[in-house]
Amino acid sequence: MSTLRTNEEPSAHVYEQIPTSHYLIDSRKGPYYTGDYKLGLNFYSFSHNLNSWMKGSTEGAPPIDTMQVIRFAKEAGFDAVDITSYYIPGYDNFTMPTKSDEEIFEYARTIKNLCSELGIAISGTGVKNDFADPSDERRALDVKRVKYWIDVAAEMGTPVMRVFNGEVPKDIETSGWEAIARERIVPALRECAEYGAEKGVIIGMQNHGDMVCTADQVIRILNWVDHPNIGLINDSGFFKKFLERTGEGYAWYDDIEAVLPYTVNFQVKRKPAGANTDILVDLEELFTRIRYSNYRGYIPLETLWVNGDKDHPKDLSEPPFEQIKDFLGKMRAASESTKTIKK
C-alpha cells in the first residue's frame, strides 16, 4: 500500500474530490419516512469468535459457529443476518474454495433451511477481494472467486453480494485514482454485476476506507460501472478524506446521506470515524438522515473491536452477546424515536 497521508490533501493528479455538498443539492425531496426498519446482524460482529471456530483454535476468543450465530440473532430480536462467506467452511480470501462444491453448497442449503425454520431473513453475504491490484492475474482470480460465491449466495437465497474495491495500490502516485478506478475496478465490478444479474443476486460495492473513502468516489465509480445490478453497501464507519488514516474531523453523515440513493444495504458501525477512534455514532442523526431518503431495505449492524478495547472478545469468557444486544437496542431506540421529525 502507499504511504497514507495524515496532514495534507492528496495532490490533484492523484484525486481531486468533488465536495459532498454538490451531491446533496437535490436530496430530501421525498416524504419523511415514519415506518419501521428491519435491523440485521452482520456476521463480522463475531469475527474473533468465528475465526476461533474456523481455525479449530482453543486459544483467543471463545469459538462460536455459523449456525449458533444465526440462532443467537433470532433470539436477540434481529430481523435478518448478513452471513459473511468467510464463515462458510471452505472459504479462502486468496484462492478458490478449499472444500468441494458439494460440501459448500450443502452447507449453504443448511443455512437457508435453518433461517427458514427460525423465521429470520438473510439480508446479504460478502467476500474479500482486491480489484485495484496492479496484477491482471490477481484481479481475474478475484472476479472468478466472486462469481463462485455469487453462486453460493443464490443457493442460500441471499439477495446481495458484498464486494470491495481494493486496497490503495503502490502505483497510486503515478497512475492516479481515476485511472485505477476506471481501468481496474470498474471492469471487474461490471463483470460481477452482469453475472449477479443472471443469478438474481445484487452486487453491493462497499466503501471501506480503501480506494473508496468519499461519497464522490462512490458515486463516480457506480456511474462509470453503469449497470442496474450494482449499488452501495453504505458503511457508516469508513467515510473520510482519501488517504487519511481516520475520519476524524470529516463530515461523514453528509457522505452517508449523499449516497443513500445508491444504497442497497448497510453496515452500521459504533464508531463513524473508524474503529481506532473514540467518537461514537449518533444513531438519531443517522436514522434521521435515512428517513429523509427512499431507502427501505435492511439496516445491519457490525461491531468491531481493536486491541485495547474494553470487552474485547478475546478477553471475554463467552462471545460478545451482551455487547451486540446492547448496540441492537440502541439502534431500535433510535429508529423508533426518529419516526417523528424533530422540529
C-alpha positions as a Markdown table, in Angstrom:
| # | Residue | x | y | z |
|---|---|---|---|---|
| 1 | Met | 0.0 | 0.0 | 0.0 |
| 2 | Ser | 1.0 | 3.6 | -0.5 |
| 3 | Thr | 2.0 | 5.7 | 2.5 |
| 4 | Leu | -1.1 | 7.3 | 3.9 |
| 5 | Arg | -1.2 | 11.0 | 4.4 |
| 6 | Thr | -2.3 | 12.5 | 7.7 |
| 7 | Asn | -2.0 | 16.3 | 7.3 |
| 8 | Glu | -2.2 | 17.1 | 3.7 |
| 9 | Glu | -4.6 | 16.7 | 0.8 |
| 10 | Pro | -3.7 | 14.2 | -1.9 |
| 11 | Ser | -2.3 | 16.0 | -4.9 |
| 12 | Ala | -4.8 | 16.8 | -7.6 |
| 13 | His | -3.2 | 14.4 | -10.1 |
| 14 | Val | -3.9 | 11.6 | -7.6 |
| 15 | Tyr | -7.5 | 12.5 | -6.7 |
| 16 | Glu | -9.4 | 15.8 | -6.6 |
| 17 | Gln | -12.6 | 15.4 | -4.6 |
| 18 | Ile | -15.9 | 16.9 | -5.7 |
| 19 | Pro | -17.4 | 18.3 | -2.5 |
| 20 | Thr | -20.2 | 16.2 | -1.0 |
| 21 | Ser | -22.4 | 19.4 | -1.0 |
| 22 | His | -22.6 | 19.0 | -4.7 |
| 23 | Tyr | -24.4 | 15.7 | -4.3 |
| 24 | Leu | -26.8 | 16.9 | -1.6 |
| 25 | Ile | -28.4 | 19.7 | -3.7 |
| 26 | Asp | -31.3 | 17.6 | -4.7 |
| 27 | Ser | -31.7 | 15.5 | -1.6 |
| 28 | Arg | -34.7 | 15.3 | 0.7 |
| 29 | Lys | -37.3 | 15.8 | -2.0 |
| 30 | Gly | -39.4 | 12.9 | -0.9 |
| 31 | Pro | -41.6 | 12.5 | 2.2 |
| 32 | Tyr | -40.1 | 11.8 | 5.6 |
| 33 | Tyr | -40.4 | 8.0 | 6.3 |
| 34 | Thr | -42.2 | 7.2 | 9.5 |
| 35 | Gly | -42.4 | 3.4 | 9.3 |
| 36 | Asp | -40.2 | 0.6 | 10.7 |
| 37 | Tyr | -36.9 | -0.6 | 9.5 |
| 38 | Lys | -35.7 | -4.1 | 9.7 |
| 39 | Leu | -32.4 | -4.4 | 11.6 |
| 40 | Gly | -29.8 | -7.1 | 10.8 |
| 41 | Leu | -26.7 | -8.7 | 12.2 |
| 42 | Asn | -23.5 | -8.7 | 10.2 |
| 43 | Phe | -21.6 | -11.9 | 11.0 |
| 44 | Tyr | -18.3 | -10.0 | 11.2 |
| 45 | Ser | -19.6 | -8.8 | 14.6 |
| 46 | Phe | -18.4 | -12.2 | 15.8 |
| 47 | Ser | -15.3 | -12.3 | 13.7 |
| 48 | His | -12.9 | -13.2 | 16.5 |
| 49 | Asn | -15.1 | -16.0 | 17.8 |
| 50 | Leu | -16.0 | -17.3 | 14.3 |
| 51 | Asn | -12.3 | -17.3 | 13.4 |
| 52 | Ser | -11.6 | -19.4 | 16.5 |
| 53 | Trp | -14.2 | -21.9 | 15.3 |
| 54 | Met | -13.0 | -21.9 | 11.7 |
| 55 | Lys | -9.4 | -22.5 | 12.8 |
| 56 | Gly | -10.3 | -25.1 | 15.4 |
| 57 | Ser | -8.4 | -22.9 | 17.9 |
| 58 | Thr | -8.6 | -23.4 | 21.7 |
| 59 | Glu | -6.8 | -20.1 | 22.3 |
| 60 | Gly | -8.1 | -16.5 | 21.9 |
| 61 | Ala | -11.8 | -15.7 | 21.7 |
| 62 | Pro | -14.3 | -18.4 | 22.7 |
| 63 | Pro | -15.4 | -20.1 | 19.5 |
| 64 | Ile | -18.9 | -19.9 | 18.0 |
| 65 | Asp | -20.1 | -21.4 | 14.8 |
| 66 | Thr | -22.2 | -20.1 | 12.0 |
| 67 | Met | -25.4 | -21.9 | 13.0 |
| 68 | Gln | -25.0 | -20.7 | 16.6 |
| 69 | Val | -24.8 | -17.1 | 15.4 |
| 70 | Ile | -28.0 | -17.5 | 13.4 |
| 71 | Arg | -29.8 | -18.9 | 16.4 |
| 72 | Phe | -28.4 | -16.0 | 18.6 |
| 73 | Ala | -29.6 | -13.4 | 16.1 |
| 74 | Lys | -33.1 | -14.8 | 16.2 |
| 75 | Glu | -33.2 | -15.0 | 20.0 |
| 76 | Ala | -31.8 | -11.4 | 20.3 |
| 77 | Gly | -34.5 | -10.0 | 18.1 |
| 78 | Phe | -32.7 | -9.3 | 14.8 |
| 79 | Asp | -34.8 | -9.3 | 11.7 |
| 80 | Ala | -32.0 | -10.6 | 9.4 |
| 81 | Val | -28.5 | -12.0 | 9.2 |
| 82 | Asp | -25.7 | -11.0 | 6.8 |
| 83 | Ile | -23.8 | -14.2 | 6.6 |
| 84 | Thr | -20.3 | -13.3 | 5.5 |
| 85 | Ser | -18.9 | -16.0 | 3.3 |
| 86 | Tyr | -15.7 | -16.1 | 5.4 |
| 87 | Tyr | -17.6 | -18.3 | 7.8 |
| 88 | Ile | -18.7 | -20.9 | 5.4 |
| 89 | Pro | -16.2 | -23.8 | 5.7 |
| 90 | Gly | -14.1 | -24.0 | 2.6 |
| 91 | Tyr | -13.9 | -20.2 | 2.0 |
| 92 | Asp | -10.4 | -18.7 | 1.4 |
| 93 | Asn | -9.5 | -15.0 | 0.9 |
| 94 | Phe | -7.0 | -15.6 | -1.8 |
| 95 | Thr | -7.8 | -18.9 | -3.5 |
| 96 | Met | -10.8 | -20.7 | -4.9 |
| 97 | Pro | -12.6 | -22.8 | -2.2 |
| 98 | Thr | -10.6 | -25.4 | -0.3 |
| 99 | Lys | -13.6 | -27.8 | 0.0 |
| 100 | Ser | -15.7 | -29.5 | -2.6 |
| 101 | Asp | -18.6 | -27.8 | -4.3 |
| 102 | Glu | -20.8 | -30.5 | -2.8 |
| 103 | Glu | -19.8 | -29.7 | 0.7 |
| 104 | Ile | -20.0 | -25.9 | 0.3 |
| 105 | Phe | -23.4 | -25.9 | -1.4 |
| 106 | Glu | -24.8 | -28.4 | 1.1 |
| 107 | Tyr | -23.7 | -26.0 | 3.9 |
| 108 | Ala | -25.4 | -23.1 | 2.1 |
| 109 | Arg | -28.6 | -25.1 | 1.9 |
| 110 | Thr | -28.3 | -25.9 | 5.6 |
| 111 | Ile | -28.0 | -22.2 | 6.4 |
| 112 | Lys | -31.0 | -21.4 | 4.2 |
| 113 | Asn | -33.1 | -24.1 | 5.9 |
| 114 | Leu | -32.2 | -23.0 | 9.4 |
| 115 | Cys | -33.1 | -19.4 | 8.7 |
| 116 | Ser | -36.4 | -20.5 | 7.1 |
| 117 | Glu | -37.1 | -22.7 | 10.1 |
| 118 | Leu | -36.4 | -19.9 | 12.6 |
| 119 | Gly | -38.2 | -17.2 | 10.5 |
| 120 | Ile | -35.2 | -14.9 | 10.1 |
| 121 | Ala | -34.2 | -13.4 | 6.8 |
| 122 | Ile | -30.8 | -13.5 | 5.1 |
| 123 | Ser | -30.0 | -9.9 | 4.0 |
| 124 | Gly | -26.6 | -10.4 | 2.4 |
| 125 | Thr | -23.2 | -12.0 | 2.3 |
| 126 | Gly | -19.8 | -10.9 | 1.2 |
| 127 | Val | -16.3 | -11.8 | 0.2 |
| 128 | Lys | -12.8 | -10.2 | 0.3 |
| 129 | Asn | -11.3 | -9.1 | -3.0 |
| 130 | Asp | -9.0 | -6.5 | -4.4 |
| 131 | Phe | -10.0 | -5.1 | -7.8 |
| 132 | Ala | -7.4 | -2.3 | -7.6 |
| 133 | Asp | -4.4 | -4.7 | -7.5 |
| 134 | Pro | -2.0 | -4.0 | -10.4 |
| 135 | Ser | -1.8 | -7.7 | -11.2 |
| 136 | Asp | -4.2 | -8.7 | -14.0 |
| 137 | Glu | -3.9 | -12.3 | -12.8 |
| 138 | Arg | -4.9 | -11.4 | -9.3 |
| 139 | Arg | -7.9 | -9.3 | -10.3 |
| 140 | Ala | -9.1 | -12.1 | -12.7 |
| 141 | Leu | -8.9 | -14.6 | -9.9 |
| 142 | Asp | -10.9 | -12.4 | -7.6 |
| 143 | Val | -13.6 | -12.0 | -10.2 |
| 144 | Lys | -13.7 | -15.7 | -10.6 |
| 145 | Arg | -13.9 | -16.1 | -6.8 |
| 146 | Val | -16.7 | -13.5 | -6.5 |
| 147 | Lys | -18.7 | -15.4 | -9.2 |
| 148 | Tyr | -18.3 | -18.6 | -7.3 |
| 149 | Trp | -19.6 | -17.1 | -4.1 |
| 150 | Ile | -22.5 | -15.4 | -6.1 |
| 151 | Asp | -23.5 | -19.0 | -6.9 |
| 152 | Val | -23.4 | -19.9 | -3.3 |
| 153 | Ala | -25.4 | -16.8 | -2.4 |
| 154 | Ala | -28.0 | -17.8 | -4.9 |
| 155 | Glu | -28.2 | -21.2 | -3.3 |
| 156 | Met | -28.7 | -19.6 | 0.1 |
| 157 | Gly | -31.4 | -17.3 | -1.3 |
| 158 | Thr | -29.2 | -14.2 | -0.4 |
| 159 | Pro | -30.2 | -11.0 | -2.2 |
| 160 | Val | -26.9 | -9.1 | -2.0 |
| 161 | Met | -23.3 | -10.0 | -2.5 |
| 162 | Arg | -20.9 | -7.5 | -0.8 |
| 163 | Val | -17.6 | -6.8 | -2.6 |
| 164 | Phe | -14.7 | -4.3 | -2.0 |
| 165 | Asn | -13.0 | -2.0 | -4.4 |
| 166 | Gly | -9.5 | -2.8 | -3.2 |
| 167 | Glu | -6.6 | -1.5 | -1.2 |
| 168 | Val | -4.7 | 1.6 | -2.4 |
| 169 | Pro | -2.0 | 0.2 | -4.7 |
| 170 | Lys | 1.6 | 1.1 | -4.7 |
| 171 | Asp | 1.3 | 2.9 | -8.1 |
| 172 | Ile | -1.4 | 5.4 | -6.8 |
| 173 | Glu | 1.0 | 8.3 | -7.1 |
| 174 | Thr | 2.0 | 7.6 | -10.7 |
| 175 | Ser | -1.3 | 6.2 | -12.0 |
| 176 | Gly | -3.8 | 8.4 | -10.1 |
| 177 | Trp | -7.1 | 7.4 | -8.5 |
| 178 | Glu | -9.3 | 7.8 | -11.6 |
| 179 | Ala | -7.2 | 5.7 | -13.9 |
| 180 | Ile | -7.0 | 2.9 | -11.5 |
| 181 | Ala | -10.7 | 3.1 | -10.8 |
| 182 | Arg | -11.7 | 3.2 | -14.5 |
| 183 | Glu | -9.2 | 0.6 | -15.8 |
| 184 | Arg | -9.1 | -2.0 | -13.0 |
| 185 | Ile | -12.0 | -1.6 | -10.5 |
| 186 | Val | -14.9 | -0.6 | -12.9 |
| 187 | Pro | -14.5 | -3.5 | -15.4 |
| 188 | Ala | -14.3 | -6.1 | -12.6 |
| 189 | Leu | -17.4 | -4.7 | -10.9 |
| 190 | Arg | -19.3 | -4.6 | -14.1 |
| 191 | Glu | -18.5 | -8.2 | -14.8 |
| 192 | Cys | -19.6 | -9.2 | -11.4 |
| 193 | Ala | -22.8 | -7.2 | -11.8 |
| 194 | Glu | -23.6 | -8.9 | -15.0 |
| 195 | Tyr | -23.0 | -12.3 | -13.6 |
| 196 | Gly | -25.0 | -11.5 | -10.4 |
| 197 | Ala | -27.9 | -10.3 | -12.6 |
| 198 | Glu | -28.0 | -13.8 | -14.2 |
| 199 | Lys | -28.2 | -15.4 | -10.7 |
| 200 | Gly | -30.6 | -12.9 | -9.1 |
| 201 | Val | -28.0 | -11.5 | -6.7 |
| 202 | Ile | -27.4 | -7.8 | -6.5 |
| 203 | Ile | -23.7 | -6.6 | -6.2 |
| 204 | Gly | -23.1 | -4.3 | -3.3 |
| 205 | Met | -19.9 | -2.3 | -3.6 |
| 206 | Gln | -18.8 | -1.4 | -0.1 |
| 207 | Asn | -16.9 | 1.9 | 0.8 |
| 208 | His | -14.2 | 0.6 | 3.0 |
| 209 | Gly | -11.7 | 3.4 | 3.6 |
| 210 | Asp | -9.5 | 1.9 | 0.8 |
| 211 | Met | -9.8 | 3.1 | -2.8 |
| 212 | Val | -13.2 | 4.4 | -1.9 |
| 213 | Cys | -13.5 | 6.8 | 1.0 |
| 214 | Thr | -15.8 | 9.6 | -0.1 |
| 215 | Ala | -19.3 | 9.9 | -1.4 |
| 216 | Asp | -17.8 | 11.4 | -4.5 |
| 217 | Gln | -15.7 | 8.3 | -5.2 |
| 218 | Val | -18.7 | 6.0 | -4.5 |
| 219 | Ile | -20.9 | 7.9 | -7.0 |
| 220 | Arg | -18.3 | 8.3 | -9.7 |
| 221 | Ile | -17.4 | 4.5 | -9.7 |
| 222 | Leu | -21.1 | 3.4 | -9.7 |
| 223 | Asn | -21.8 | 5.9 | -12.6 |
| 224 | Trp | -18.8 | 4.5 | -14.5 |
| 225 | Val | -19.9 | 0.9 | -13.9 |
| 226 | Asp | -23.4 | 2.0 | -15.2 |
| 227 | His | -25.2 | -1.3 | -14.5 |
| 228 | Pro | -28.6 | -1.8 | -12.9 |
| 229 | Asn | -27.5 | -4.7 | -10.8 |
| 230 | Ile | -25.0 | -2.9 | -8.6 |
| 231 | Gly | -25.4 | -0.5 | -5.7 |
| 232 | Leu | -23.7 | 0.5 | -2.5 |
| 233 | Ile | -23.2 | -1.1 | 0.9 |
| 234 | Asn | -23.3 | 2.1 | 2.9 |
| 235 | Asp | -20.6 | 1.5 | 5.5 |
| 236 | Ser | -21.1 | 4.2 | 8.2 |
| 237 | Gly | -17.7 | 3.7 | 9.6 |
| 238 | Phe | -15.5 | 4.4 | 6.6 |
| 239 | Phe | -16.2 | 7.8 | 5.1 |
| 240 | Lys | -13.1 | 10.0 | 5.3 |
| 241 | Lys | -10.7 | 12.0 | 3.2 |
| 242 | Phe | -8.9 | 9.9 | 0.7 |
| 243 | Leu | -5.6 | 8.6 | 2.0 |
| 244 | Glu | -6.3 | 9.7 | 5.6 |
| 245 | Arg | -6.0 | 7.2 | 8.4 |
| 246 | Thr | -9.3 | 8.0 | 10.1 |
| 247 | Gly | -12.4 | 10.0 | 9.5 |
| 248 | Glu | -11.8 | 12.4 | 12.4 |
| 249 | Gly | -12.9 | 15.9 | 11.5 |
| 250 | Tyr | -14.8 | 14.7 | 8.4 |
| 251 | Ala | -18.5 | 15.3 | 7.8 |
| 252 | Trp | -19.3 | 11.6 | 7.5 |
| 253 | Tyr | -23.1 | 12.0 | 8.0 |
| 254 | Asp | -23.2 | 14.2 | 4.9 |
| 255 | Asp | -21.5 | 11.4 | 2.9 |
| 256 | Ile | -23.8 | 8.8 | 4.2 |
| 257 | Glu | -26.8 | 10.9 | 3.2 |
| 258 | Ala | -25.4 | 11.7 | -0.3 |
| 259 | Val | -25.0 | 8.1 | -1.3 |
| 260 | Leu | -28.4 | 6.9 | 0.1 |
| 261 | Pro | -30.0 | 6.9 | -3.4 |
| 262 | Tyr | -27.3 | 4.3 | -4.4 |
| 263 | Thr | -27.6 | 2.2 | -1.3 |
| 264 | Val | -28.7 | -1.4 | -1.4 |
| 265 | Asn | -27.6 | -2.4 | 2.1 |
| 266 | Phe | -25.9 | -1.1 | 5.2 |
| 267 | Gln | -23.2 | -1.7 | 7.7 |
| 268 | Val | -23.7 | 0.5 | 10.8 |
| 269 | Lys | -20.6 | 0.8 | 12.9 |
| 270 | Arg | -20.3 | 2.0 | 16.5 |
| 271 | Lys | -17.6 | 4.5 | 15.5 |
| 272 | Pro | -18.1 | 6.6 | 12.4 |
| 273 | Ala | -14.6 | 7.9 | 12.2 |
| 274 | Gly | -13.0 | 4.4 | 12.4 |
| 275 | Ala | -12.5 | 1.6 | 14.8 |
| 276 | Asn | -9.3 | 3.1 | 16.2 |
| 277 | Thr | -11.1 | 6.4 | 17.2 |
| 278 | Asp | -13.2 | 7.3 | 20.2 |
| 279 | Ile | -16.2 | 9.1 | 18.7 |
| 280 | Leu | -19.4 | 7.1 | 18.9 |
| 281 | Val | -22.1 | 7.1 | 16.3 |
| 282 | Asp | -25.1 | 9.5 | 16.8 |
| 283 | Leu | -27.8 | 7.0 | 15.9 |
| 284 | Glu | -30.6 | 9.5 | 15.9 |
| 285 | Glu | -28.7 | 11.6 | 13.4 |
| 286 | Leu | -28.1 | 8.6 | 11.3 |
| 287 | Phe | -31.7 | 7.3 | 11.3 |
| 288 | Thr | -33.0 | 10.8 | 10.6 |
| 289 | Arg | -30.9 | 11.1 | 7.5 |
| 290 | Ile | -32.0 | 7.7 | 6.3 |
| 291 | Arg | -35.7 | 8.6 | 6.9 |
| 292 | Tyr | -35.3 | 11.5 | 4.6 |
| 293 | Ser | -34.4 | 9.1 | 1.8 |
| 294 | Asn | -36.2 | 6.4 | -0.2 |
| 295 | Tyr | -34.1 | 3.6 | 1.4 |
| 296 | Arg | -36.4 | 0.8 | 2.8 |
| 297 | Gly | -34.0 | -2.1 | 3.0 |
| 298 | Tyr | -32.3 | -3.9 | 5.8 |
| 299 | Ile | -30.0 | -2.0 | 8.2 |
| 300 | Pro | -27.4 | -4.5 | 9.6 |
| 301 | Leu | -25.1 | -3.5 | 12.4 |
| 302 | Glu | -21.4 | -4.6 | 12.6 |
| 303 | Thr | -19.5 | -4.4 | 15.8 |
| 304 | Leu | -15.7 | -4.1 | 15.6 |
| 305 | Trp | -13.1 | -4.3 | 18.3 |
| 306 | Val | -9.4 | -3.3 | 18.2 |
| 307 | Asn | -6.7 | -4.2 | 20.7 |
| 308 | Gly | -7.2 | -2.2 | 23.9 |
| 309 | Asp | -10.9 | -2.0 | 23.7 |
| 310 | Lys | -13.0 | -2.8 | 26.8 |
| 311 | Asp | -14.8 | -6.1 | 26.4 |
| 312 | His | -12.6 | -7.2 | 23.5 |
| 313 | Pro | -13.9 | -10.7 | 22.6 |
| 314 | Lys | -10.5 | -12.3 | 23.4 |
| 315 | Asp | -10.9 | -11.0 | 27.0 |
| 316 | Leu | -14.4 | -12.4 | 27.5 |
| 317 | Ser | -15.4 | -15.9 | 28.7 |
| 318 | Glu | -18.2 | -16.1 | 26.1 |
| 319 | Pro | -18.8 | -14.4 | 22.7 |
| 320 | Pro | -19.9 | -10.7 | 23.0 |
| 321 | Phe | -23.6 | -11.5 | 23.1 |
| 322 | Glu | -24.5 | -8.7 | 25.5 |
| 323 | Gln | -22.4 | -6.0 | 23.7 |
| 324 | Ile | -24.1 | -6.8 | 20.4 |
| 325 | Lys | -27.6 | -6.9 | 22.0 |
| 326 | Asp | -26.9 | -3.5 | 23.6 |
| 327 | Phe | -26.0 | -2.0 | 20.3 |
| 328 | Leu | -29.1 | -3.5 | 18.7 |
| 329 | Gly | -31.2 | -2.0 | 21.5 |
| 330 | Lys | -29.7 | 1.4 | 20.8 |
| 331 | Met | -30.4 | 1.1 | 17.1 |
| 332 | Arg | -34.0 | 0.1 | 17.7 |
| 333 | Ala | -34.5 | 3.0 | 20.1 |
| 334 | Ala | -33.1 | 5.5 | 17.6 |
| 335 | Ser | -35.2 | 4.0 | 14.8 |
| 336 | Glu | -38.3 | 4.4 | 17.0 |
| 337 | Ser | -37.5 | 7.9 | 18.3 |
| 338 | Thr | -36.9 | 9.3 | 14.8 |
| 339 | Lys | -40.3 | 8.3 | 13.4 |
| 340 | Thr | -41.4 | 11.8 | 14.3 |
| 341 | Ile | -39.5 | 14.7 | 12.6 |
| 342 | Lys | -37.6 | 16.8 | 15.2 |
| 343 | Lys | -38.6 | 20.5 | 14.9 |
